[in-house]
C-alpha cells in the first residue's frame, strides 16, 4: 500500500506540468515567460505588431548558478518552442543576481497571453544575442546608456547612430540598468544621418524614461531644430516653433516617468506613463540637423534619462502602454513563470522550488542532510549492537541459570563448545561474569578458601562496576550526534530560511519587481532549509528516545546482575570455607 502511494505521489509531481517539446537538447533548463496583455497583466487592446519586451531576472525568479556567468547561454524561444527570437542582454550580474534582457516579440496583440521559453544551462554555449536584430526596421535609433562613465552612448539599432558626446555622468541604478545623468548643463549630441531624416508630415515616435531632480522651469529632454520635447513646471510638452501642446498631468520630482510623443501626420499626442495626457492637431515639419538629448539652449535639464528611442512610424497606443508597464517598477506585462523545468523531467512545483535554492541555502540543506545521514548511521549501528547484546545476554543467562550455585569460568562450563564460549564472552553480562570470576580466583590464590571480608566483597564489586561503566560508555558513545541533530537541526534550518528570505527580498528590491511571482518562489525555496532541519531532527528524536530507553534497560540489567553475581560469589566462598565443594575453582 505504501509503495503504491509513493508511486502515485511521484506521478503527480512529474506529470502536473504540461509536456512540451524541448527546443535544443544541449540546454539543460528552461522556464516559461508570459507576456500578458489581458486584465491580469497590462489591460490593453488592439494590435501592437512586433514589440520589444523587457524581461527582468533576479535571484527570486532565476537560478543564476545554473547559467553561465555572463549569460551567454541565454536563449529566448517563441511560443512554438521551435523558433529562437532575437534578443540582447543589457545587464547580467550573477553575483548580485540581477539581469535585464530585451527580446523582440514578432507579433503581440492586446487581450492575449503569449508564452515564451527562456532556455539556459549550456556550459558550451556561445554568445547568441542579436542586439541590432532586436529592434525592428522602423526604429531610427535606441540608446540604453549602458556604457560606462565618459563613453558616448551607442545606438543599439542597425543604423549605428552613435552619439558624438558622452553624458555628463552616469548612474548605475537607473530605471532599467545604467542611466544618463545630467547636472543641469551639458547634453548628448547625435549627428544627423540619412536614417535620422524626418520629412515634412512624416510619422514619428519619441519615448524615454525621465527622472527630474526638480520641476521648476523649462527643461528640454529632446531637441532637434524647431522641435523640443521637455517638461515645463513638471508638465511634459512638445513645441514646434511657435506651436506647442502640453500634457494635462505632471511628472513627479525625483521619480521615474515614461514620456512618449507620437506624431501620425495629422495629430501629435503626448503620453505619460503609457496614458495619453495631451494632443494637438499638427503635422511635423521637415526636420534635420543634430539631435540634443538632456538639455538645449535656454532649457538645461537636471536629472536622469534612460531608454531613449526614436521611430519613423507612429507607434500604437497599446504598444506605448505595454512599454511603460513592462519597463517600469510594476513590471505587470512580463511574468517569469513558476516553472523551472529540467531536460528529461516534467518540472512541476517541486522541481521549480528546488531550482530556486540559493547557494547558502543549498549548503545548509546539505549540512542538515549530512547530519541526518550521520544520525541514521548511528541509529542503525546502535540498534544493531543492542540487538546483538540482547542475543548474547540471553545465551549467557541460560547458562548462568543452569550453573545454580556452582559458578565456574565460562570455558569450564560442562557441555559448552568453543564457539559458544566466544559468543558468551561477547555478551556484556558475560564480560561482567568473567571479571567477577577472575576477582574470586585472585582472592582464592592469595587467601585460600576463607570467607571474604566486607572489604574484599566491595573490592570485587568495584572491579565489576568498572566494567559496567565501560559497557555504559560503549553504549553511549556517539549518542551526542543524535542530540546535536535534535537540538541543532531546526536552528540550522531556520538560519537558512531567514537568510534565503532576506536574499529574496533583497533581490526583489534591487530589481524593482514586487509582484508575488517574484517573491513566492524564493521564499518557498528558503523554507526547504527549515524542512531539512526538521527532517534531520524528527527521526533523530524518535531514534534517540528508543535507543536511550534500551540503553537504560541494559544498564539496569547490568546493575541488577552485578548485585546478584557478587552476592553469589561471596556465598560460594563462604560455603567453600565450611565444606569443600565437590568442584573447587582452581586458579589458571
FENRAWO-V96216 format. One record per run of one state. SS is the DSSP state (~ for helix, > for strand, _ for the rest). FROM is the first residue (numbers start at 1). TO is the last residue. If there is no record, write none. Layout:
ss = <SS/SS>
from = <FROM/FROM>
to = <TO/TO>
This chain:
ss = <_/~/_/>/_/>/_/~/_/>/_/>/_/>/_/>/_/>/_/~/_/>/_/>/_/>/_/>/_/~/_/>/_/>/_/>/_/>/_/>/_/>/_/>/_/>/_/>/_/>/_/>/_/>/_/>/_/>/_/~/_/>/_/~/_/~/_/~/_/~/_/~/_/~/_/~/_/~/_>
from = <1/2/16/29/37/47/59/64/67/75/78/84/85/87/94/98/110/113/121/132/135/139/144/169/172/179/184/188/191/194/197/198/199/204/213/218/225/227/233/235/241/243/251/257/264/267/273/275/282/287/288/291/294/295/297/299/301/302/312/317/328/334/343/348/355/359/404/410/413/418/426/428/448/454/477/480/512/516/579>
to = <1/15/28/36/46/58/63/66/74/77/83/84/86/93/97/109/112/120/131/134/138/143/168/171/178/183/187/190/193/196/197/198/203/212/217/224/226/232/234/240/242/250/256/263/266/272/274/281/286/287/290/293/294/296/298/300/301/311/316/327/333/342/347/354/358/403/409/412/417/425/427/447/453/476/479/511/515/578/588>
